[in-house]
Amino acid sequence: MKHIVYQTSGTCSKQIELDIDDENRVQNVQFLGGCNGNLQGIAQLVRGMKVEEVKSRLDGIRCGYKNTSCPDQLVRALEQAE
């Protein structure tokens, strides 16, 4: 299992921690800060998903006027892990 700690940029959340298991599936996603309920929901929805599927679904999502979002930052965290 690979553990990732990622410092976000441009979002209300400040950090994302997650694990990628031996089958390249996302596990144990936790956001520090941000919209708690929404981020708990995202964490539950992506749990067990293949990394590539998470990236294809969440890449480029924007939050209001910002060029990124917490889901998009999750993609950046996954890219950093590669």
PDB file with SEQRES, HELIX, SHEET and CRYST1 records, atoms N, CA, C and O in Angstrom:
SEQRES   1 A   82  MET LYS HIS ILE VAL TYR GLN THR SER GLY THR CYS SER          
SEQRES   2 A   82  LYS GLN ILE GLU LEU ASP ILE ASP ASP GLU ASN ARG VAL          
SEQRES   3 A   82  GLN ASN VAL GLN PHE LEU GLY GLY CYS ASN GLY ASN LEU          
SEQRES   4 A   82  GLN GLY ILE ALA GLN LEU VAL ARG GLY MET LYS VAL GLU          
SEQRES   5 A   82  GLU VAL LYS SER ARG LEU ASP GLY ILE ARG CYS GLY TYR          
SEQRES   6 A   82  LYS ASN THR SER CYS PRO ASP GLN LEU VAL ARG ALA LEU          
SEQRES   7 A   82  GLU GLN ALA GLU                                              
HELIX    1 AA1 ASN A   36  VAL A   46  1                                  11    
HELIX    2 AA2 VAL A   51  LEU A   58  1                                   8    
HELIX    3 AA3 CYS A   70  ALA A   81  1                                  12    
SHEET    1 AA1 3 LYS A   2  GLN A   7  0                                        
SHEET    2 AA1 3 SER A  13  ILE A  20 -1                                        
SHEET    3 AA1 3 VAL A  26  GLY A  33 -1                                        
CRYST1    1.000    1.000    1.000  90.00  90.00  90.00 P 1           1          
ATOM      1  N   MET A   1       0.854  -1.179   0.000  1.00  0.00           N  
ATOM      2  CA  MET A   1       0.000   0.000   0.000  1.00  0.00           C  
ATOM      3  C   MET A   1       0.896   1.238   0.000  1.00  0.00           C  
ATOM      4  O   MET A   1       1.874   1.318   0.744  1.00  0.00           O  
ATOM      5  N   LYS A   2       0.543   2.189  -0.843  1.00  0.00           N  
ATOM      6  CA  LYS A   2       1.289   3.449  -0.949  1.00  0.00           C  
ATOM      7  C   LYS A   2       0.475   4.547  -0.272  1.00  0.00           C  
ATOM      8  O   LYS A   2      -0.702   4.728  -0.583  1.00  0.00           O  
ATOM      9  N   HIS A   3       1.096   5.280   0.651  1.00  0.00           N  
ATOM     10  CA  HIS A   3       0.433   6.377   1.362  1.00  0.00           C  
ATOM     11  C   HIS A   3       0.901   7.704   0.771  1.00  0.00           C  
ATOM     12  O   HIS A   3       2.097   7.924   0.582  1.00  0.00           O  
ATOM     13  N   ILE A   4      -0.057   8.584   0.482  1.00  0.00           N  
ATOM     14  CA  ILE A   4       0.250   9.887  -0.108  1.00  0.00           C  
ATOM     15  C   ILE A   4      -0.271  10.993   0.793  1.00  0.00           C  
ATOM     16  O   ILE A   4      -1.395  10.924   1.289  1.00  0.00           O  
ATOM     17  N   VAL A   5       0.543  12.005   1.000  1.00  0.00           N  
ATOM     18  CA  VAL A   5       0.137  13.237   1.669  1.00  0.00           C  
ATOM     19  C   VAL A   5       0.392  14.352   0.660  1.00  0.00           C  
ATOM     20  O   VAL A   5       1.523  14.557   0.219  1.00  0.00           O  
ATOM     21  N   TYR A   6      -0.663  15.064   0.303  1.00  0.00           N  
ATOM     22  CA  TYR A   6      -0.571  16.083  -0.744  1.00  0.00           C  
ATOM     23  C   TYR A   6      -1.067  17.420  -0.209  1.00  0.00           C  
ATOM     24  O   TYR A   6      -2.173  17.510   0.324  1.00  0.00           O  
ATOM     25  N   GLN A   7      -0.247  18.459  -0.351  1.00  0.00           N  
ATOM     26  CA  GLN A   7      -0.624  19.815   0.035  1.00  0.00           C  
ATOM     27  C   GLN A   7      -1.359  20.453  -1.134  1.00  0.00           C  
ATOM     28  O   GLN A   7      -0.781  20.653  -2.203  1.00  0.00           O  
ATOM     29  N   THR A   8      -2.631  20.771  -0.934  1.00  0.00           N  
ATOM     30  CA  THR A   8      -3.440  21.321  -2.019  1.00  0.00           C  
ATOM     31  C   THR A   8      -3.071  22.768  -2.314  1.00  0.00           C  
ATOM     32  O   THR A   8      -2.391  23.431  -1.531  1.00  0.00           O  
ATOM     33  N   SER A   9      -3.535  23.235  -3.460  1.00  0.00           N  
ATOM     34  CA  SER A   9      -3.290  24.609  -3.890  1.00  0.00           C  
ATOM     35  C   SER A   9      -4.554  25.160  -4.537  1.00  0.00           C  
ATOM     36  O   SER A   9      -5.129  24.525  -5.421  1.00  0.00           O  
ATOM     37  N   GLY A  10      -4.987  26.330  -4.102  1.00  0.00           N  
ATOM     38  CA  GLY A  10      -6.121  26.993  -4.727  1.00  0.00           C  
ATOM     39  C   GLY A  10      -7.484  26.522  -4.261  1.00  0.00           C  
ATOM     40  O   GLY A  10      -8.490  26.818  -4.906  1.00  0.00           O  
ATOM     41  N   THR A  11      -7.539  25.791  -3.150  1.00  0.00           N  
ATOM     42  CA  THR A  11      -8.814  25.299  -2.635  1.00  0.00           C  
ATOM     43  C   THR A  11      -8.950  25.602  -1.148  1.00  0.00           C  
ATOM     44  O   THR A  11      -7.981  25.978  -0.489  1.00  0.00           O  
ATOM     45  N   CYS A  12     -10.150  25.437  -0.631  1.00  0.00           N  
ATOM     46  CA  CYS A  12     -10.392  25.623   0.802  1.00  0.00           C  
ATOM     47  C   CYS A  12      -9.735  24.519   1.620  1.00  0.00           C  
ATOM     48  O   CYS A  12      -9.259  24.762   2.729  1.00  0.00           O  
ATOM     49  N   SER A  13      -9.711  23.305   1.072  1.00  0.00           N  
ATOM     50  CA  SER A  13      -9.001  22.232   1.777  1.00  0.00           C  
ATOM     51  C   SER A  13      -7.502  22.513   1.684  1.00  0.00           C  
ATOM     52  O   SER A  13      -7.030  23.105   0.713  1.00  0.00           O  
ATOM     53  N   LYS A  14      -6.771  22.087   2.692  1.00  0.00           N  
ATOM     54  CA  LYS A  14      -5.336  22.370   2.756  1.00  0.00           C  
ATOM     55  C   LYS A  14      -4.470  21.162   2.434  1.00  0.00           C  
ATOM     56  O   LYS A  14      -3.322  21.300   2.011  1.00  0.00           O  
ATOM     57  N   GLN A  15      -5.038  19.964   2.640  1.00  0.00           N  
ATOM     58  CA  GLN A  15      -4.244  18.757   2.473  1.00  0.00           C  
ATOM     59  C   GLN A  15      -5.153  17.573   2.164  1.00  0.00           C  
ATOM     60  O   GLN A  15      -6.302  17.523   2.602  1.00  0.00           O  
ATOM     61  N   ILE A  16      -4.616  16.619   1.402  1.00  0.00           N  
ATOM     62  CA  ILE A  16      -5.307  15.363   1.123  1.00  0.00           C  
ATOM     63  C   ILE A  16      -4.368  14.232   1.503  1.00  0.00           C  
ATOM     64  O   ILE A  16      -3.194  14.231   1.134  1.00  0.00           O  
ATOM     65  N   GLU A  17      -4.902  13.261   2.251  1.00  0.00           N  
ATOM     66  CA  GLU A  17      -4.165  12.033   2.539  1.00  0.00           C  
ATOM     67  C   GLU A  17      -4.950  10.881   1.956  1.00  0.00           C  
ATOM     68  O   GLU A  17      -6.177  10.847   2.050  1.00  0.00           O  
ATOM     69  N   LEU A  18      -4.248   9.932   1.350  1.00  0.00           N  
ATOM     70  CA  LEU A  18      -4.915   8.777   0.773  1.00  0.00           C  
ATOM     71  C   LEU A  18      -3.933   7.635   0.622  1.00  0.00           C  
ATOM     72  O   LEU A  18      -2.718   7.811   0.717  1.00  0.00           O  
ATOM     73  N   ASP A  19      -4.489   6.466   0.383  1.00  0.00           N  
ATOM     74  CA  ASP A  19      -3.697   5.282   0.114  1.00  0.00           C  
ATOM     75  C   ASP A  19      -4.070   4.747  -1.259  1.00  0.00           C  
ATOM     76  O   ASP A  19      -5.206   4.887  -1.711  1.00  0.00           O  
ATOM     77  N   ILE A  20      -3.092   4.132  -1.914  1.00  0.00           N  
ATOM     78  CA  ILE A  20      -3.327   3.403  -3.154  1.00  0.00           C  
ATOM     79  C   ILE A  20      -2.883   1.969  -2.875  1.00  0.00           C  
ATOM     80  O   ILE A  20      -1.730   1.718  -2.522  1.00  0.00           O  
ATOM     81  N   ASP A  21      -3.818   1.035  -3.040  1.00  0.00           N  
ATOM     82  CA  ASP A  21      -3.511  -0.356  -2.709  1.00  0.00           C  
ATOM     83  C   ASP A  21      -2.744  -1.046  -3.838  1.00  0.00           C  
ATOM     84  O   ASP A  21      -2.453  -0.440  -4.870  1.00  0.00           O  
ATOM     85  N   ASP A  22      -2.428  -2.309  -3.624  1.00  0.00           N  
ATOM     86  CA  ASP A  22      -1.607  -3.069  -4.576  1.00  0.00           C  
ATOM     87  C   ASP A  22      -2.313  -3.331  -5.903  1.00  0.00           C  
ATOM     88  O   ASP A  22      -1.670  -3.717  -6.879  1.00  0.00           O  
ATOM     89  N   GLU A  23      -3.630  -3.124  -5.949  1.00  0.00           N  
ATOM     90  CA  GLU A  23      -4.386  -3.278  -7.195  1.00  0.00           C  
ATOM     91  C   GLU A  23      -4.641  -1.936  -7.870  1.00  0.00           C  
ATOM     92  O   GLU A  23      -5.471  -1.833  -8.773  1.00  0.00           O  
ATOM     93  N   ASN A  24      -3.913  -0.898  -7.419  1.00  0.00           N  
ATOM     94  CA  ASN A  24      -4.012   0.455  -7.959  1.00  0.00           C  
ATOM     95  C   ASN A  24      -5.398   1.056  -7.748  1.00  0.00           C  
ATOM     96  O   ASN A  24      -5.932   1.752  -8.612  1.00  0.00           O  
ATOM     97  N   ARG A  25      -5.967   0.769  -6.575  1.00  0.00           N  
ATOM     98  CA  ARG A  25      -7.271   1.317  -6.196  1.00  0.00           C  
ATOM     99  C   ARG A  25      -7.103   2.318  -5.073  1.00  0.00           C  
ATOM    100  O   ARG A  25      -6.254   2.150  -4.197  1.00  0.00           O  
ATOM    101  N   VAL A  26      -7.919   3.364  -5.103  1.00  0.00           N  
ATOM    102  CA  VAL A  26      -7.882   4.437  -4.111  1.00  0.00           C  
ATOM    103  C   VAL A  26      -8.564   3.956  -2.829  1.00  0.00           C  
ATOM    104  O   VAL A  26      -9.644   3.366  -2.870  1.00  0.00           O  
ATOM    105  N   GLN A  27      -7.921   4.216  -1.697  1.00  0.00           N  
ATOM    106  CA  GLN A  27      -8.448   3.837  -0.387  1.00  0.00           C  
ATOM    107  C   GLN A  27      -8.200   4.978   0.606  1.00  0.00           C  
ATOM    108  O   GLN A  27      -7.274   5.770   0.428  1.00  0.00           O  
ATOM    109  N   ASN A  28      -9.013   5.056   1.626  1.00  0.00           N  
ATOM    110  CA  ASN A  28      -8.769   5.911   2.805  1.00  0.00           C  
ATOM    111  C   ASN A  28      -8.494   7.378   2.484  1.00  0.00           C  
ATOM    112  O   ASN A  28      -7.515   7.941   2.974  1.00  0.00           O  
ATOM    113  N   VAL A  29      -9.334   7.998   1.678  1.00  0.00           N  
ATOM    114  CA  VAL A  29      -9.150   9.408   1.324  1.00  0.00           C  
ATOM    115  C   VAL A  29      -9.648  10.284   2.471  1.00  0.00           C  
ATOM    116  O   VAL A  29     -10.751  10.090   2.982  1.00  0.00           O  
ATOM    117  N   GLN A  30      -8.816  11.255   2.869  1.00  0.00           N  
ATOM    118  CA  GLN A  30      -9.192  12.220   3.893  1.00  0.00           C  
ATOM    119  C   GLN A  30      -8.726  13.606   3.458  1.00  0.00           C  
ATOM    120  O   GLN A  30      -7.575  13.800   3.070  1.00  0.00           O  
ATOM    121  N   PHE A  31      -9.645  14.560   3.534  1.00  0.00           N  
ATOM    122  CA  PHE A  31      -9.339  15.954   3.231  1.00  0.00           C  
ATOM    123  C   PHE A  31      -9.218  16.715   4.540  1.00  0.00           C  
ATOM    124  O   PHE A  31      -9.992  16.478   5.468  1.00  0.00           O  
ATOM    125  N   LEU A  32      -8.260  17.623   4.626  1.00  0.00           N  
ATOM    126  CA  LEU A  32      -8.119  18.505   5.772  1.00  0.00           C  
ATOM    127  C   LEU A  32      -8.639  19.876   5.366  1.00  0.00           C  
ATOM    128  O   LEU A  32      -8.071  20.533   4.494  1.00  0.00           O  
ATOM    129  N   GLY A  33      -9.723  20.301   6.007  1.00  0.00           N  
ATOM    130  CA  GLY A  33     -10.362  21.562   5.654  1.00  0.00           C  
ATOM    131  C   GLY A  33     -11.340  21.366   4.512  1.00  0.00           C  
ATOM    132  O   GLY A  33     -11.548  20.248   4.039  1.00  0.00           O  
ATOM    133  N   GLY A  34     -11.933  22.455   4.080  1.00  0.00           N  
ATOM    134  CA  GLY A  34     -12.885  22.390   2.976  1.00  0.00           C  
ATOM    135  C   GLY A  34     -14.296  22.095   3.445  1.00  0.00           C  
ATOM    136  O   GLY A  34     -14.583  22.157   4.641  1.00  0.00           O  
ATOM    137  N   CYS A  35     -15.165  21.779   2.522  1.00  0.00           N  
ATOM    138  CA  CYS A  35     -16.585  21.508   2.792  1.00  0.00           C  
ATOM    139  C   CYS A  35     -16.737  20.075   3.281  1.00  0.00           C  
ATOM    140  O   CYS A  35     -16.813  19.142   2.481  1.00  0.00           O  
ATOM    141  N   ASN A  36     -16.781  19.908   4.569  1.00  0.00           N  
ATOM    142  CA  ASN A  36     -16.684  18.601   5.209  1.00  0.00           C  
ATOM    143  C   ASN A  36     -17.630  17.555   4.632  1.00  0.00           C  
ATOM    144  O   ASN A  36     -17.185  16.468   4.263  1.00  0.00           O  
ATOM    145  N   GLY A  37     -18.907  17.851   4.546  1.00  0.00           N  
ATOM    146  CA  GLY A  37     -19.877  16.867   4.056  1.00  0.00           C  
ATOM    147  C   GLY A  37     -19.609  16.466   2.622  1.00  0.00           C  
ATOM    148  O   GLY A  37     -19.620  15.280   2.295  1.00  0.00           O  
ATOM    149  N   ASN A  38     -19.369  17.442   1.764  1.00  0.00           N  
ATOM    150  CA  ASN A  38     -19.103  17.136   0.354  1.00  0.00           C  
ATOM    151  C   ASN A  38     -17.832  16.303   0.190  1.00  0.00           C  
ATOM    152  O   ASN A  38     -17.789  15.372  -0.613  1.00  0.00           O  
ATOM    153  N   LEU A  39     -16.814  16.644   0.948  1.00  0.00           N  
ATOM    154  CA  LEU A  39     -15.544  15.937   0.810  1.00  0.00           C  
ATOM    155  C   LEU A  39     -15.614  14.527   1.381  1.00  0.00           C  
ATOM    156  O   LEU A  39     -14.952  13.618   0.880  1.00  0.00           O  
ATOM    157  N   GLN A  40     -16.415  14.340   2.429  1.00  0.00           N  
ATOM    158  CA  GLN A  40     -16.642  12.976   2.924  1.00  0.00           C  
ATOM    159  C   GLN A  40     -17.358  12.151   1.854  1.00  0.00           C  
ATOM    160  O   GLN A  40     -17.054  10.974   1.658  1.00  0.00           O  
ATOM    161  N   GLY A  41     -18.302  12.775   1.171  1.00  0.00           N  
ATOM    162  CA  GLY A  41     -19.019  12.097   0.097  1.00  0.00           C  
ATOM    163  C   GLY A  41     -18.100  11.696  -1.037  1.00  0.00           C  
ATOM    164  O   GLY A  41     -18.168  10.567  -1.523  1.00  0.00           O  
ATOM    165  N   ILE A  42     -17.241  12.608  -1.464  1.00  0.00           N  
ATOM    166  CA  ILE A  42     -16.284  12.301  -2.532  1.00  0.00           C  
ATOM    167  C   ILE A  42     -15.380  11.147  -2.096  1.00  0.00           C  
ATOM    168  O   ILE A  42     -15.133  10.219  -2.867  1.00  0.00           O  
ATOM    169  N   ALA A  43     -14.891  11.211  -0.859  1.00  0.00           N  
ATOM    170  CA  ALA A  43     -14.005  10.157  -0.353  1.00  0.00           C  
ATOM    171  C   ALA A  43     -14.685   8.794  -0.401  1.00  0.00           C  
ATOM    172  O   ALA A  43     -14.056   7.800  -0.764  1.00  0.00           O  
ATOM    173  N   GLN A  44     -15.952   8.740  -0.040  1.00  0.00           N  
ATOM    174  CA  GLN A  44     -16.678   7.472  -0.065  1.00  0.00           C  
ATOM    175  C   GLN A  44     -16.934   7.001  -1.503  1.00  0.00           C  
ATOM    176  O   GLN A  44     -16.854   5.807  -1.790  1.00  0.00           O  
ATOM    177  N   LEU A  45     -17.233   7.921  -2.382  1.00  0.00           N  
ATOM    178  CA  LEU A  45     -17.523   7.556  -3.767  1.00  0.00           C  
ATOM    179  C   LEU A  45     -16.301   7.004  -4.506  1.00  0.00           C  
ATOM    180  O   LEU A  45     -16.439   6.103  -5.333  1.00  0.00           O  
ATOM    181  N   VAL A  46     -15.118   7.530  -4.221  1.00  0.00           N  
ATOM    182  CA  VAL A  46     -13.926   7.074  -4.938  1.00  0.00           C  
ATOM    183  C   VAL A  46     -13.262   5.872  -4.275  1.00  0.00           C  
ATOM    184  O   VAL A  46     -12.385   5.249  -4.873  1.00  0.00           O  
ATOM    185  N   ARG A  47     -13.663   5.538  -3.053  1.00  0.00           N  
ATOM    186  CA  ARG A  47     -13.054   4.407  -2.354  1.00  0.00           C  
ATOM    187  C   ARG A  47     -13.243   3.128  -3.169  1.00  0.00           C  
ATOM    188  O   ARG A  47     -14.361   2.776  -3.548  1.00  0.00           O  
ATOM    189  N   GLY A  48     -12.141   2.447  -3.427  1.00  0.00           N  
ATOM    190  CA  GLY A  48     -12.167   1.205  -4.180  1.00  0.00           C  
ATOM    191  C   GLY A  48     -12.083   1.382  -5.687  1.00  0.00           C  
ATOM    192  O   GLY A  48     -11.981   0.397  -6.419  1.00  0.00           O  
ATOM    193  N   MET A  49     -12.123   2.626  -6.164  1.00  0.00           N  
ATOM    194  CA  MET A  49     -12.041   2.893  -7.598  1.00  0.00           C  
ATOM    195  C   MET A  49     -10.594   2.819  -8.073  1.00  0.00           C  
ATOM    196  O   MET A  49      -9.667   3.151  -7.334  1.00  0.00           O  
ATOM    197  N   LYS A  50     -10.418   2.382  -9.302  1.00  0.00           N  
ATOM    198  CA  LYS A  50      -9.092   2.407  -9.915  1.00  0.00           C  
ATOM    199  C   LYS A  50      -8.631   3.860 -10.065  1.00  0.00           C  
ATOM    200  O   LYS A  50      -9.434   4.753 -10.335  1.00  0.00           O  
ATOM    201  N   VAL A  51      -7.340   4.077  -9.888  1.00  0.00           N  
ATOM    202  CA  VAL A  51      -6.766   5.418  -9.979  1.00  0.00           C  
ATOM    203  C   VAL A  51      -7.131   6.082 -11.301  1.00  0.00           C  
ATOM    204  O   VAL A  51      -7.539   7.243 -11.307  1.00  0.00           O  
ATOM    205  N   GLU A  52      -6.994   5.382 -12.410  1.00  0.00           N  
ATOM    206  CA  GLU A  52      -7.271   5.969 -13.726  1.00  0.00           C  
ATOM    207  C   GLU A  52      -8.728   6.404 -13.861  1.00  0.00           C  
ATOM    208  O   GLU A  52      -9.011   7.417 -14.500  1.00  0.00           O  
ATOM    209  N   GLU A  53      -9.647   5.658 -13.272  1.00  0.00           N  
ATOM    210  CA  GLU A  53     -11.058   6.040 -13.346  1.00  0.00           C  
ATOM    211  C   GLU A  53     -11.320   7.313 -12.549  1.00  0.00           C  
ATOM    212  O   GLU A  53     -12.042   8.199 -13.008  1.00  0.00           O  
ATOM    213  N   VAL A  54     -10.736   7.405 -11.357  1.00  0.00           N  
ATOM    214  CA  VAL A  54     -10.890   8.620 -10.549  1.00  0.00           C  
ATOM    215  C   VAL A  54     -10.354   9.808 -11.324  1.00  0.00           C  
ATOM    216  O   VAL A  54     -11.000  10.854 -11.390  1.00  0.00           O  
ATOM    217  N   LYS A  55      -9.171   9.651 -11.915  1.00  0.00           N  
ATOM    218  CA  LYS A  55      -8.569  10.748 -12.669  1.00  0.00           C  
ATOM    219  C   LYS A  55      -9.446  11.167 -13.843  1.00  0.00           C  
ATOM    220  O   LYS A  55      -9.629  12.361 -14.081  1.00  0.00           O  
ATOM    221  N   SER A  56      -9.988  10.205 -14.577  1.00  0.00           N  
ATOM    222  CA  SER A  56     -10.798  10.558 -15.748  1.00  0.00           C  
ATOM    223  C   SER A  56     -12.112  11.227 -15.358  1.00  0.00           C  
ATOM    224  O   SER A  56     -12.629  12.049 -16.115  1.00  0.00           O  
ATOM    225  N   ARG A  57     -12.655  10.896 -14.205  1.00  0.00           N  
ATOM    226  CA  ARG A  57     -13.928  11.487 -13.781  1.00  0.00           C  
ATOM    227  C   ARG A  57     -13.777  12.870 -13.140  1.00  0.00           C  
ATOM    228  O   ARG A  57     -14.654  13.720 -13.294  1.00  0.00           O  
ATOM    229  N   LEU A  58     -12.680  13.099 -12.427  1.00  0.00           N  
ATOM    230  CA  LEU A  58     -12.572  14.315 -11.621  1.00  0.00           C  
ATOM    231  C   LEU A  58     -11.629  15.377 -12.181  1.00  0.00           C  
ATOM    232  O   LEU A  58     -11.651  16.519 -11.722  1.00  0.00           O  
ATOM    233  N   ASP A  59     -10.815  15.026 -13.151  1.00  0.00           N  
ATOM    234  CA  ASP A  59      -9.837  15.969 -13.703  1.00  0.00           C  
ATOM    235  C   ASP A  59     -10.528  17.181 -14.308  1.00  0.00           C  
ATOM    236  O   ASP A  59     -11.459  17.047 -15.102  1.00  0.00           O  
ATOM    237  N   GLY A  60     -10.065  18.362 -13.926  1.00  0.00           N  
ATOM    238  CA  GLY A  60     -10.544  19.602 -14.534  1.00  0.00           C  
ATOM    239  C   GLY A  60     -11.791  20.203 -13.910  1.00  0.00           C  
ATOM    240  O   GLY A  60     -12.242  21.258 -14.358  1.00  0.00           O  
ATOM    241  N   ILE A  61     -12.364  19.573 -12.895  1.00  0.00           N  
ATOM    242  CA  ILE A  61     -13.538  20.155 -12.228  1.00  0.00           C  
ATOM    243  C   ILE A  61     -13.112  21.457 -11.551  1.00  0.00           C  
ATOM    244  O   ILE A  61     -12.070  21.525 -10.899  1.00  0.00           O  
ATOM    245  N   ARG A  62     -13.925  22.467 -11.718  1.00  0.00           N  
ATOM    246  CA  ARG A  62     -13.633  23.780 -11.135  1.00  0.00           C  
ATOM    247  C   ARG A  62     -14.622  24.096 -10.029  1.00  0.00           C  
ATOM    248  O   ARG A  62     -15.749  23.600 -10.033  1.00  0.00           O  
ATOM    249  N   CYS A  63     -14.199  24.923  -9.084  1.00  0.00           N  
ATOM    250  CA  CYS A  63     -15.051  25.368  -7.991  1.00  0.00           C  
ATOM    251  C   CYS A  63     -15.291  26.865  -8.172  1.00  0.00           C  
ATOM    252  O   CYS A  63     -14.406  27.681  -7.912  1.00  0.00           O  
ATOM    253  N   GLY A  64     -16.486  27.213  -8.615  1.00  0.00           N  
ATOM    254  CA  GLY A  64     -16.812  28.626  -8.824  1.00  0.00           C  
ATOM    255  C   GLY A  64     -15.849  29.269  -9.800  1.00  0.00           C  
ATOM    256  O   GLY A  64     -15.643  28.767 -10.905  1.00  0.00           O  
ATOM    257  N   TYR A  65     -15.262  30.375  -9.392  1.00  0.00           N  
ATOM    258  CA  TYR A  65     -14.344  31.126 -10.246  1.00  0.00           C  
ATOM    259  C   TYR A  65     -12.914  30.581 -10.218  1.00  0.00           C  
ATOM    260  O   TYR A  65     -12.060  31.042 -10.974  1.00  0.00           O  
ATOM    261  N   LYS A  66     -12.653  29.604  -9.350  1.00  0.00           N  
ATOM    262  CA  LYS A  66     -11.295  29.059  -9.211  1.00  0.00           C  
ATOM    263  C   LYS A  66     -10.971  28.138 -10.388  1.00  0.00           C  
ATOM    264  O   LYS A  66     -11.869  27.560 -11.000  1.00  0.00           O  
ATOM    265  N   ASN A  67      -9.690  28.011 -10.694  1.00  0.00           N  
ATOM    266  CA  ASN A  67      -9.247  27.150 -11.790  1.00  0.00           C  
ATOM    267  C   ASN A  67      -9.139  25.682 -11.377  1.00  0.00           C  
ATOM    268  O   ASN A  67      -8.778  24.833 -12.192  1.00  0.00           O  
ATOM    269  N   THR A  68      -9.446  25.383 -10.129  1.00  0.00           N  
ATOM    270  CA  THR A  68      -9.330  24.022  -9.606  1.00  0.00           C  
ATOM    271  C   THR A  68     -10.451  23.793  -8.597  1.00  0.00           C  
ATOM    272  O   THR A  68     -11.299  24.661  -8.391  1.00  0.00           O  
ATOM    273  N   SER A  69     -10.446  22.632  -7.979  1.00  0.00           N  
ATOM    274  CA  SER A  69     -11.428  22.277  -6.957  1.00  0.00           C  
ATOM    275  C   SER A  69     -10.816  21.175  -6.104  1.00  0.00           C  
ATOM    276  O   SER A  69      -9.737  20.674  -6.420  1.00  0.00           O  
ATOM    277  N   CYS A  70     -11.487  20.799  -5.041  1.00  0.00           N  
ATOM    278  CA  CYS A  70     -10.983  19.690  -4.224  1.00  0.00           C  
ATOM    279  C   CYS A  70     -10.941  18.381  -5.020  1.00  0.00           C  
ATOM    280  O   CYS A  70      -9.962  17.644  -4.903  1.00  0.00           O  
ATOM    281  N   PRO A  71     -11.971  18.060  -5.830  1.00  0.00           N  
ATOM    282  CA  PRO A  71     -11.846  16.857  -6.648  1.00  0.00           C  
ATOM    283  C   PRO A  71     -10.678  16.926  -7.637  1.00  0.00           C  
ATOM    284  O   PRO A  71      -9.980  15.934  -7.843  1.00  0.00           O  
ATOM    285  N   ASP A  72     -10.469  18.079  -8.238  1.00  0.00           N  
ATOM    286  CA  ASP A  72      -9.347  18.257  -9.164  1.00  0.00           C  
ATOM    287  C   ASP A  72      -8.017  18.116  -8.427  1.00  0.00           C  
ATOM    288  O   ASP A  72      -7.068  17.553  -8.972  1.00  0.00           O  
ATOM    289  N   GLN A  73      -7.938  18.612  -7.211  1.00  0.00           N  
ATOM    290  CA  GLN A  73      -6.721  18.480  -6.420  1.00  0.00           C  
ATOM    291  C   GLN A  73      -6.466  17.021  -6.040  1.00  0.00           C  
ATOM    292  O   GLN A  73      -5.314  16.611  -5.899  1.00  0.00           O  
ATOM    293  N   LEU A  74      -7.521  16.245  -5.874  1.00  0.00           N  
ATOM    294  CA  LEU A  74      -7.358  14.811  -5.643  1.00  0.00           C  
ATOM    295  C   LEU A  74      -6.670  14.173  -6.849  1.00  0.00           C  
ATOM    296  O   LEU A  74      -5.809  13.307  -6.689  1.00  0.00           O  
ATOM    297  N   VAL A  75      -7.043  14.594  -8.038  1.00  0.00           N  
ATOM    298  CA  VAL A  75      -6.370  14.109  -9.256  1.00  0.00           C  
ATOM    299  C   VAL A  75      -4.897  14.489  -9.226  1.00  0.00           C  
ATOM    300  O   VAL A  75      -4.049  13.665  -9.565  1.00  0.00           O  
ATOM    301  N   ARG A  76      -4.571  15.716  -8.828  1.00  0.00           N  
ATOM    302  CA  ARG A  76      -3.172  16.148  -8.748  1.00  0.00           C  
ATOM    303  C   ARG A  76      -2.411  15.263  -7.752  1.00  0.00           C  
ATOM    304  O   ARG A  76      -1.261  14.900  -7.999  1.00  0.00           O  
ATOM    305  N   ALA A  77      -3.046  14.919  -6.639  1.00  0.00           N  
ATOM    306  CA  ALA A  77      -2.404  14.044  -5.649  1.00  0.00           C  
ATOM    307  C   ALA A  77      -2.108  12.677  -6.247  1.00  0.00           C  
ATOM    308  O   ALA A  77      -1.035  12.117  -6.021  1.00  0.00           O  
ATOM    309  N   LEU A  78      -3.058  12.133  -7.013  1.00  0.00           N  
ATOM    310  CA  LEU A  78      -2.861  10.838  -7.648  1.00  0.00           C  
ATOM    311  C   LEU A  78      -1.743  10.888  -8.687  1.00  0.00           C  
ATOM    312  O   LEU A  78      -0.965   9.944  -8.820  1.00  0.00           O  
ATOM    313  N   GLU A  79      -1.672  12.001  -9.423  1.00  0.00           N  
ATOM    314  CA  GLU A  79      -0.604  12.171 -10.417  1.00  0.00           C  
ATOM    315  C   GLU A  79       0.762  12.234  -9.737  1.00  0.00           C  
ATOM    316  O   GLU A  79       1.742  11.690 -10.245  1.00  0.00           O  
ATOM    317  N   GLN A  80       0.817  12.896  -8.592  1.00  0.00           N  
ATOM    318  CA  GLN A  80       2.079  12.996  -7.850  1.00  0.00           C  
ATOM    319  C   GLN A  80       2.569  11.611  -7.408  1.00  0.00           C  
ATOM    320  O   GLN A  80       3.771  11.368  -7.309  1.00  0.00           O  
ATOM    321  N   ALA A  81       1.633  10.727  -7.150  1.00  0.00           N  
ATOM    322  CA  ALA A  81       1.968   9.378  -6.680  1.00  0.00           C  
ATOM    323  C   ALA A  81       2.556   8.496  -7.771  1.00  0.00           C  
ATOM    324  O   ALA A  81       3.177   7.476  -7.473  1.00  0.00           O  
ATOM    325  N   GLU A  82       2.371   8.870  -9.018  1.00  0.00           N  
ATOM    326  CA  GLU A  82       2.840   8.020 -10.138  1.00  0.00           C  
ATOM    327  C   GLU A  82       4.342   8.071 -10.298  1.00  0.00           C  
ATOM    328  O   GLU A  82       4.891   7.418 -11.186  1.00  0.00           O  
TER     329      GLU A  82                                                      
END                                                                             
